[in-house]
């Protein structure tokens, strides 16, 4: 019974690792000197898929 529990736990950890590793990082910046993939937060949200991470750089200009 302990072996079955160990293998089940190991399988769950591996599956979570695989699914978590599939997400991409999307960056948003509306500052001229700080490059980002998007300048609009809404455009980044629209382009994101489940599991993606969106980083929004701090700015004195509103993102909307």
Secondary structure, 3 states (H helix, E strand, C coil): CHHHHHHHHHHHHHHHHHHHCCCCEEEECCCCCCCCCECCHHHHHHHCCCCCEEEECCCCCCCC
